[in-house]
Each structure stands twice: as C-alpha cells, then as structure tokens.
Amino acid sequence: MTKHGMTKQNLKKIGYVIPTFPVLSETFIGVEMRAMMRQGHAVQPFAFAATAQFQPADQAQVERCQYIPDRLSAGALRYLLNVGASHRFLARQQGFSYLSLLKQGVILAELAGRAGCDHLHAHFAWHSAATAIVAARLLGISVSLVGHGADIYSAPEDLDSKLDHIDFGCAVTQDMMHHLQTRTTTRIHYVACGLEPSHYPPLNPDWVPGKDFLFIGRLVEKKGLDTLLDAFEQLPATTSLDVVGDGPLMPVLRRWLRDKGLARQVTLLGAQNAQWLRQHAGDYKALVAPFCIAASGDRDTGPLVLKEAMGLGLPVITSDLAGCNEILDPQSGLQVPMQNADALAQMMAHVLKQPFTALSPLRRQAYQRVFELYNADRHAGRLSCLVQGV
C-alpha cells in the first residue's frame, strides 16, 4: 500500500507532455518524474523535440520518451469521432489553427491511449499544454499543466483558455499560484520544483573554498548578468569569478572581458551538467545569482540553482526577486535589490572579507531549510493526491 492508502496498481499512469526533452538546464522535470515514480505512479514522457545534452540522471526517462510525430497514423483517426469533447477549447485558441492543434491532439491521444495513460500532465503552458488538453478530452481522461516563467509572465499563449479547460493547475511558486488563481475558477495548486535529498552529501563541516565566486545560468537578460559585471568591476583586482553557462549574451560577455582586461579574473566554463556543481560547489565562497525581471517580463520563478547550492553548502548571494524571497530567509541567504550593482558589489565585498567560519551558520541554515521546504518527494506526494483526486 502507498501512504495514500491505495495500491500501486490503482495509481494513475501519468503521461508527461513536455515541449523539449531532455534539456540540460531543466533538471526539475526529471526530478519530478522520478519522485512520482517513487510515489508508485507509472510515468510515460512525451515530447515534441530532443536535445543532444542531458543530465545523466535522466537517462532512463530519455530512453522511455516517445516523440510526437507530425503524421497521423491510421489508428489515430478513430479519435476524431470524439472531436466534440475538445471543440470548445479548440475554438478559443488564437495561437494555433483549429485543424493543426486537433491533429497534434489526435496524434498524442493515440500515443497516450496506446501507453495506457490515465492522466496527462503538461510542463509549460505553451503548445505542450494545448496539445495535452485536446488529447485528454479525446481520450476522456484528466489533464493538468505546470506554469514555470516565460509561459506565464512574458510570452503566454491563450493562457486563460488553457486554465479554464484543465482539471487543475500547478504553480512552482506561491506568488505564481496567487497570480494564476486570479485568472480562472480552476483550482491552482502550489507544487514546487524540489530536490532529491539522496543525491546530496551531508554538509561538509571542513569547508575551505579556494575560489571566490561562481555564476551558473543561461546567459540571458533575466539572469542579471549585466548587474553582475557592473558589480564585479568594483571589486579588488584579485577577485575571481567562474561563469558556467551559455546563451545569447555570450558574445557580450566575451567583449566585456576583452575591453576590461579581465580575462584572467573571469573564467568561462561553458554549459555543465548537474554533476559538475555537485563536484565543484565546495570550491567557491559563494554563488552569485542576481536575477531580475527582463524587459519582456520574463523572470525566473523558483530558481533551482539556488536550491541546489543550498543543498551543497554553497552560500548564496541573490536578488529580491519574488521567487528568491520564497526560497531564502535572512538566515539562509544574502539578498540585494534587483539590478542594483552597487549593492551587489558591497555584498560580494562583504563576503570576500568574511572568514570561512563566519559563513558556517548561513550554510547550516540554508542546508536545513532547503530540504525542509523543497524535498521532491513531499511535493510529488501533493501532486499524486491531486492526480488521484480528478
């Protein structure tokens, strides 16, 4: 029996509908799928596209993932007989034509029906969610979606109609949950992206870092890279910074290093997988993550990199973005106002001056807090109850 009082045979099989899988930087989807499997659910990933790089922990899900083709099979055509079940939703869509979305939904319905899925759970409120809603209605099964960031704040696609046609919605932060709930009568629930405690070592009491600061993230505006660069210029010439990540702002970063003559102080390490951080977190005195809201409205919501750093005993310097405020409290992390380079420079200088032992209470509090609030199995238990309840 599971802790919900049901046998594993009675738990619904969940089809995960994902725009692109695997994605090196989106560790949270693999974490959630594994946690739902530990709850007793069978899980079947469906995706529209793949990338070459992925987290080693996602290997099993990658091998099991089914990719949604463009062509209808003969077996899929029978689902057209039930098109009336999805007509109201299809008719409200502005981002997709009626027929193209119906076609995608029919294809997914055939795959999910053949796999024996009882519920479809779409990550990101974009075309993955729209297709999942159509497929679920054609199959006569329940469906839900998870909002993350750009899909909610900067580039929503027919969001209100999606919210109105799902059985329940999930938000990765409480701030997002309240925001979405104002837009629909469908119940929105808080289900955060969590950590798998078994993947993290005990807190190292003998921490003696040999490097100063680490930045990890895709090189895009919302990561606050421009604020970090302005702040770094104000620090002593002996300060070091390692940058892990890649993205459209890489040329800007390279040009800045060349113009400022800082190539010896700042090392560009490119994109790395999650195992890299677990191996090297202890080398640094702090993670610097000055998140901000991009001009488009895009923002990080519950940044997983902060949680990972806290679980590895790496002190965190970040901004007062709403998602960061939920993750941290004054005893577990250091925060400055968004896009305030002077305040960030002062905080980084403060950390540089601190002996390692002075940061020990911060590390202990962060370690305890992250596993109390963001245990992946606890949040999967909540999601499991929601799936079973519809």
N, C-alpha and C positions, 0 to 999 in steps of 0.2 A: 504493500500500500504506500502511496505517497503521503506527504504531510497534508494534502488537501482531502485525504480520505477517499481517494479514487485509485484504482489500479492503473498501472501504466498502459494497459490495453485500452482503458477508457479515455485516456487523454487524447485530445485532438492532434492530428498531424498538421503541422503548420508549414505552409508554403511561404517562404520569404521572397518578396519581389523587390529587386534591387536594380537601380539603373546600370551600374557597372560593378562587377565583382570578379576577381578581388581587386582591391585598391590598397596600395601600400600604406597610405595615410589614414585609411578608415578602419582602424583596428576594432572599433566598437561593434561593428556588425558581426564579425566573427566571434567576439567575446559573448555577445548576446545569444547567438545561435548555440554555442557550446553550453551556456548556462541554461537555456531552455531544454536542451537535451538532458542535462543533469536533473532537471525537474521531472523528466520522464517523457517529454514530447519527442516524437519523431519530427525531423526537420528536413525540408527539401528546398534548397536555394534555387531561384530562377533569376536570371539576369539578361540584360539586353546586350551587354558588351563585356569584354575582359581586358585586363592589362597584363603585361608580362611579369611585373614585380608584385610580390605579395608577402604577407607575414608567414613565416614557417608554420605557426600555429594554425593557420587557415588551410593547410594542405588537404585535410580530409574533406572540408566543405568545398574546396575548389574542385576536387575530383568528382564530387557528387553533384555539382552545379549543372543545371540544364539551361542552355542559352536559347532564348526565344527567337525562332526563325522568322523570316519575312513571309514565307509561303504557307498558305493554308494546306493542311493535309485533308484527304477525303474524310477521315474520321472526325475532323473538327467541324465539318459542315453541319452535323446534327445539332450543334449548339445554337445555330441560327433560328431553330424552331422556338427558342425561348427568348428571342430578342426583346420582346415586350417587357421583360423583367428589368432591362437596363435602359429602356428607351428614354425615360425622364432624365436620367443622368447624362446620357449621350447628347440629348437635345440642348443641355445647358452649357456644353463645352464650347469655349471660344478658341482655345489653343490648338485643338485638333479637329479635323473634319469628322463628321458623324461616321462615315464609312471606314476611314482609316483606323479610328480608335476601336470601332466594332471589330474590325479584322484582327487587330492586336489582341483584343479581349477574347475573341473566339480561339485564337491560337493558344493563349495562355490557359484558357479554360480546358482545352483538350489535354495539354500537358499536365495541369494540376489534377484534372479528373483521373487521368491515367495513373498518376502518382498516388492517388488516394488522399489528397489533401482535404481537410475539414475546415480550414481557416486560411485566409491569405493575409499576410502582414507585410505592408509595403514600407520600406525605408525611403524617406524623402517624398514630399508632397508634390512631385512632378509627374511625368508621364508614367513612372512606375506605379504610382498610386492610382492614376486614372485607369490604367490597364487592369490593375488588380480589382478595382471596383466593378468594372464591366465583367471580368471573368467570374468573380464571386457571384454576381447576380445571375449570370448564365448558368452557373453550377448550383445555385440555391444554397450557398454556404456563406458564413460570416466573413467580414473583412475589416481591417483596421489599417491606420497609417501612423508613421512616426515623423514629426517635423524636426528639422535639425538647425537650419540657419538661413541660408540664402533662399531656400524654398519657402520660407515663411516671411522674411523681412525685406529682401531686396529683389527677388525675382519670382514672386508667387505666380502660379498658373491656375486660374479657375479655382482658387483655394476654397472659397465659400461653398461652392457646389460639391467639392470633394468632402469637406467636413460634414455637409448635410446628408451624404449618401454612404457614410461608413457606419459600422456598428459602434465603434468607439475610436477615439484618437489618443495618441501618446505624445507628450512633450518632454524633451530632455532636460528642461529646467522648469522650476516653478513659475518664473517670470513668463516664459513662453506659454505655459499652461493657462495662466490668467489671461494672456493676450488672445489665445485661440478661443477660450471659452466665451469671450465677448462677441465672437463672430458666429456662433452656432448654438443650437439647442442640443446637439450631440454631446455626450459627456466626454470631456478631455481629461486624461489622467497623467500624472507625473510619473514617468519611468525613465530614470537617469541612465546614462552610459556608465557602466561600472567597471571595476577591476576584478580580476581573478586572483584572490589572495595567494593561492598555491603557486602562482608564477612569480612571487616576490619573496626575496630573502628576509630574514629578520633584520631589524635595524642595526647597522654596524656602529657600535659604540666607539670604535677606534678610528673614526673618520678623519683622515688627514688629506684633504684635496691638494693637488699640485698645480691646478689651473684656476683661473678666475671665473669667467662667465661663459654660459652656454645658451645659445638661442636655437630652438627647434621649431620648424614650421614651414609650411609652404610660403614662398616668397611672394606674398600678395599684400595689398594695402591694409586689410583688416588685422594683420599680424603686428602692425605698428613698427615696422622696420625703420621707417624714416625717423620716428621718435628715438628709437634705439641708437641710430647712427649719430643723431644730433647730441644725444646724451654721452655717447662714447667719446666724442671729441673733447669733452670737458674733463675726462679722467686722466690720471697720470700716464705718462708715455710707457710705463712698464706694464700697464694693464693688458690682459689678453682676453680675446673673445673667439669662441669657435661657433661657426654657423652651420647647422645641419638642416638641409632642405634645398629645394629647387623651386623654380617657378618664374613667372614673367618678369619679376623685378631683379632677377639675377644680373642682367646687363647693367642696371642702375647701380647695384651693389659693387660690381667689379670696377665700374668707372669711379665710384666714390673712393674705393680703396686706392686706386691709382692716383687720383687727384690729390688725396690727402696724405699719400705716402704711408699708409697704414697696413700694407700687405704683411708686414712682419708681426703685427699685433693681432690681426684678424685672419683666421684660417677658415676657408670654405671647404666643408667636408662633403657636400652634396647630400642627396637623399639617403637615408639609412633606415633599416627596419627596426622594430621594437626591441629586438635583442641587443642592438647596439647601445641603446640607452641603458639597458639593464647592466651591460658590461662596463659602461663608462660613467654612469651617473656619479659615482664616488670620486671621480677625478676633479670635479668642479665645486667651487664655493657657492654658486647659485645658478639657477635657471632664470633668465630674463625673458619675460613674455609680455610686452607692453601692448596688449590687444586694444583695438579701437573699433569704432563704427566707421566703415568705409563710406565714401561719398554716395555710393549707390544704396546705402542702408544695410549692406551685408555686414555680418558680425559673427564671431564665434559665440556659441551659446554656453555649453558646459565644457570648456576646453579639456580634452582628455589628457593632453600633455602635462597640465598642472597636476592632475590626479596621479599620473604615472610618476612624476617627480616626487610628489609627497610620499608615495609608496616605496620609493627608493632612497628616501632620506636626503634628497637634494633640496635645499632651501629654495623658495620661490619668491621672485620679485615680479609683480604683475600690476595690472591697472585696476581701476574700479568699475570695469565693465560688469553689467548685471550678473552674467554667468559666473564671473570670478568671485563676486561678492557672495554667491551661494556656496561656492566650494570652500572658500577660506574664511577664517575669522582672524582677529588681530594677533592671536596667539600661535597661529599656524602658518602665516604667510605675510609678506610685506607688499603693500599696495600703494600706488600713487595715482593721481588723477590721469585720465586718458589724455594722450597727446601733449603731455607736459614734460618736455625734455629736461628742463632744469630740475624738476622734482625727481625724475628718474635718475639723473646724474648724481644728485645728492644721496639718494637711497643706495645706488651702486657704490658710491664712495664710502658710505657708512658701512656697508657690508665688507668692503675691502679692508677697512681698519679693524674689523672685529676679529678677535682670536677665534679659532675653530670652536673652542669650548663654549664661547658665548652664544653660539648658534645652536647648541645642543638642545635646549628646551624647545626652540622652534621646530627642530627636526622631529623630536618626540611627539609633540602635539599634532603636527601635520600627519605623521605616520598613523597615529591613533585615530585621528578624525577621518582620514580618507577611507579607512577600512570599516569604520562605523557607518559612514554615510553612503559609501559607494561600493559596497560589496555586490558584485554582479549577480550572485545567486539570490540575494534578497530582492533585487529589482526584478529578476526573472520570475521569482515567486509571485510578485504582484502582477506581472504580465500574464503568467499562467492562469491566475484566477480570473483575469479579465477575459481571456480567450475562452475559458471553460464556461463563463457566465453568459455567453451570447450564442 
